[in-house]
Amino acid sequence: MILDETPLFDPGLLKELDWSENTVQFSPPISPSQPGEGLLLRPLCPADLNRGLFKVLSQLTKAGDVTPELFIKTFDHMKRTGDYYVTVVEDTNLGQIVATATLILEHKFIHSCATRGRIEEVVVSDECRGKQLGKLLVSAMTLLSKKLDCYKITLECLPKNVAFYEKFSYSSSAETYMQHRFFD
Protein backbone atom coordinates (compact mmCIF):
# COMPACT_ATOMS: atom_id res chain seq x y z
CA MET A 1 0.00 0.00 0.00
CA ILE A 2 1.64 3.22 -1.17
CA LEU A 3 0.48 6.41 0.51
CA ASP A 4 2.48 8.74 -1.70
CA GLU A 5 2.31 12.36 -2.86
CA THR A 6 0.42 11.71 -6.12
CA PRO A 7 -2.06 14.60 -6.46
CA LEU A 8 -5.74 13.85 -7.07
CA PHE A 9 -5.77 16.42 -9.87
CA ASP A 10 -3.32 18.71 -11.64
CA PRO A 11 -1.99 21.22 -9.06
CA GLY A 12 -1.54 23.69 -11.90
CA LEU A 13 -5.31 24.19 -11.96
CA LEU A 14 -5.14 25.90 -8.56
CA LYS A 15 -2.12 27.96 -9.57
CA GLU A 16 -3.86 29.13 -12.75
CA LEU A 17 -7.00 30.47 -11.03
CA ASP A 18 -7.72 34.08 -11.95
CA TRP A 19 -7.74 35.48 -8.42
CA SER A 20 -8.76 38.91 -9.77
CA GLU A 21 -12.23 37.39 -10.34
CA ASN A 22 -12.58 36.59 -6.64
CA THR A 23 -15.58 38.44 -5.14
CA VAL A 24 -14.58 38.22 -1.48
CA GLN A 25 -12.21 40.50 0.41
CA PHE A 26 -9.44 39.00 2.54
CA SER A 27 -7.82 40.91 5.39
CA PRO A 28 -4.95 40.30 5.56
CA PRO A 29 -4.73 39.37 1.87
CA ILE A 30 -4.33 35.66 1.11
CA SER A 31 -4.64 33.66 -2.11
CA PRO A 32 -4.27 30.08 -3.37
CA SER A 33 -0.55 30.70 -3.91
CA GLN A 34 -0.11 32.46 -0.55
CA PRO A 35 -2.66 31.02 1.91
CA GLY A 36 -0.75 32.12 5.00
CA GLU A 37 2.45 31.51 6.95
CA GLY A 38 3.39 27.82 6.78
CA LEU A 39 0.22 26.89 4.85
CA LEU A 40 -0.09 25.21 1.47
CA LEU A 41 -3.28 24.93 -0.65
CA ARG A 42 -3.07 21.88 -2.89
CA PRO A 43 -4.90 18.81 -4.22
CA LEU A 44 -5.46 15.85 -1.91
CA CYS A 45 -2.85 13.09 -2.12
CA PRO A 46 -2.78 9.56 -0.63
CA ALA A 47 -0.25 10.53 2.06
CA ASP A 48 -2.89 12.87 3.52
CA LEU A 49 -4.50 9.83 5.12
CA ASN A 50 -1.67 10.01 7.66
CA ARG A 51 -1.79 13.79 7.91
CA GLY A 52 -5.08 13.99 9.78
CA LEU A 53 -7.53 14.31 6.88
CA PHE A 54 -10.18 12.29 8.70
CA LYS A 55 -9.61 14.18 11.94
CA VAL A 56 -10.60 17.36 10.09
CA LEU A 57 -13.53 15.71 8.26
CA SER A 58 -14.86 14.35 11.56
CA GLN A 59 -15.32 17.95 12.74
CA LEU A 60 -17.96 18.27 9.98
CA THR A 61 -19.74 14.92 10.14
CA LYS A 62 -19.27 11.25 10.94
CA ALA A 63 -16.20 10.26 8.93
CA GLY A 64 -16.31 6.57 9.79
CA ASP A 65 -13.53 4.01 9.99
CA VAL A 66 -11.56 4.06 6.76
CA THR A 67 -8.77 1.58 6.15
CA PRO A 68 -5.79 2.54 3.97
CA GLU A 69 -7.05 0.04 1.38
CA LEU A 70 -10.51 1.64 1.21
CA PHE A 71 -9.00 5.13 1.11
CA ILE A 72 -6.73 4.22 -1.83
CA LYS A 73 -9.58 2.47 -3.66
CA THR A 74 -11.77 5.59 -3.34
CA PHE A 75 -8.89 7.95 -4.18
CA ASP A 76 -8.08 5.92 -7.32
CA HIS A 77 -11.74 5.99 -8.39
CA MET A 78 -11.92 9.76 -7.90
CA LYS A 79 -8.69 10.30 -9.82
CA ARG A 80 -9.75 7.99 -12.65
CA THR A 81 -13.07 9.77 -13.22
CA GLY A 82 -11.48 13.22 -13.23
CA ASP A 83 -14.62 14.71 -11.67
CA TYR A 84 -13.40 15.17 -8.09
CA TYR A 85 -11.34 18.10 -6.91
CA VAL A 86 -10.66 17.48 -3.24
CA THR A 87 -8.51 20.38 -2.09
CA VAL A 88 -6.69 20.62 1.21
CA VAL A 89 -4.79 23.17 3.22
CA GLU A 90 -1.72 21.67 4.85
CA ASP A 91 0.10 23.22 7.78
CA THR A 92 3.59 22.42 6.52
CA ASN A 93 5.16 23.10 9.92
CA LEU A 94 3.01 20.40 11.54
CA GLY A 95 2.63 18.16 8.49
CA GLN A 96 -1.14 18.14 9.11
CA ILE A 97 -4.23 18.84 7.04
CA VAL A 98 -6.08 21.76 8.64
CA ALA A 99 -8.86 22.41 6.09
CA THR A 100 -10.52 20.79 3.08
CA ALA A 101 -13.25 21.28 0.50
CA THR A 102 -14.45 19.25 -2.47
CA LEU A 103 -15.66 20.30 -5.90
CA ILE A 104 -17.56 17.57 -7.75
CA LEU A 105 -18.49 17.84 -11.42
CA GLU A 106 -21.85 16.50 -12.58
CA HIS A 107 -22.29 15.92 -16.30
CA LYS A 108 -25.79 16.76 -17.52
CA PHE A 109 -27.86 16.29 -20.65
CA ILE A 110 -29.59 19.60 -20.00
CA HIS A 111 -28.12 22.94 -21.08
CA SER A 112 -26.55 21.26 -24.14
CA CYS A 113 -24.79 18.59 -22.09
CA ALA A 114 -23.31 21.12 -19.69
CA THR A 115 -21.45 20.48 -16.45
CA ARG A 116 -22.62 21.54 -13.01
CA GLY A 117 -20.24 22.00 -10.12
CA ARG A 118 -21.13 21.11 -6.54
CA ILE A 119 -19.18 22.10 -3.45
CA GLU A 120 -19.17 19.59 -0.63
CA GLU A 121 -17.44 18.99 2.70
CA VAL A 122 -16.04 22.44 3.44
CA VAL A 123 -14.40 22.23 6.86
CA VAL A 124 -11.63 24.01 8.73
CA SER A 125 -10.11 22.45 11.85
CA ASP A 126 -11.04 24.05 15.16
CA GLU A 127 -7.45 25.19 15.70
CA CYS A 128 -7.34 27.11 12.40
CA ARG A 129 -10.70 28.83 12.33
CA GLY A 130 -10.48 32.58 11.91
CA LYS A 131 -7.57 32.37 9.43
CA GLN A 132 -9.92 32.85 6.42
CA LEU A 133 -9.29 29.29 5.19
CA GLY A 134 -12.99 28.55 4.65
CA LYS A 135 -13.26 31.71 2.55
CA LEU A 136 -10.13 30.73 0.65
CA LEU A 137 -11.43 27.24 -0.11
CA VAL A 138 -14.91 28.38 -1.21
CA SER A 139 -13.39 31.13 -3.38
CA ALA A 140 -10.96 28.65 -4.95
CA MET A 141 -13.65 26.02 -5.58
CA THR A 142 -15.95 28.65 -7.10
CA LEU A 143 -13.24 29.96 -9.43
CA LEU A 144 -12.15 26.41 -10.28
CA SER A 145 -15.71 25.50 -11.31
CA LYS A 146 -15.75 28.52 -13.62
CA LYS A 147 -12.36 27.55 -15.05
CA LEU A 148 -13.73 24.04 -15.71
CA ASP A 149 -16.67 25.56 -17.66
CA CYS A 150 -19.46 24.68 -15.24
CA TYR A 151 -22.74 26.40 -16.11
CA LYS A 152 -23.51 26.75 -12.40
CA ILE A 153 -22.19 25.73 -9.02
CA THR A 154 -24.28 24.76 -6.02
CA LEU A 155 -23.83 23.79 -2.41
CA GLU A 156 -25.93 22.82 0.56
CA CYS A 157 -25.61 24.60 3.87
CA LEU A 158 -27.33 25.06 7.19
CA PRO A 159 -29.50 28.19 7.50
CA LYS A 160 -26.97 29.66 9.94
CA ASN A 161 -24.32 29.58 7.17
CA VAL A 162 -26.35 31.27 4.42
CA ALA A 163 -24.87 34.74 5.11
CA PHE A 164 -21.35 33.31 4.77
CA TYR A 165 -22.04 31.89 1.30
CA GLU A 166 -23.89 35.00 0.15
CA LYS A 167 -20.52 36.81 0.36
CA PHE A 168 -19.45 34.69 -2.63
CA SER A 169 -22.55 35.68 -4.67
CA TYR A 170 -24.38 32.45 -3.84
CA SER A 171 -28.12 32.86 -3.37
CA SER A 172 -30.89 30.66 -2.06
CA SER A 173 -32.94 28.98 -4.75
CA ALA A 174 -36.62 28.15 -4.84
CA GLU A 175 -35.70 24.47 -4.88
CA THR A 176 -36.05 22.47 -1.70
CA TYR A 177 -33.26 20.16 -0.69
CA MET A 178 -34.62 16.74 0.21
CA GLN A 179 -32.95 13.50 1.15
CA HIS A 180 -33.59 9.84 1.79
CA ARG A 181 -30.86 8.39 4.01
CA PHE A 182 -29.96 4.72 3.97
CA PHE A 183 -27.26 5.02 6.64
CA ASP A 184 -26.29 7.60 9.27
Secondary structure, DSSP 8 states (H G I E B T S, - for coil): -------SS-THHHHT--GGG--S--SS---SS--STTEEEEE--GGGGGGTHHHHHTTTS------HHHHHHHHHHHHHHT-EEEEEEEETTTTEEEEEEEEEEEE-SHHHH-EEEEEEEEEE-GGGTTSSHHHHHHHHHHHHHHHTTEEEEEE---GGGHHHHHTTT----S-------S--
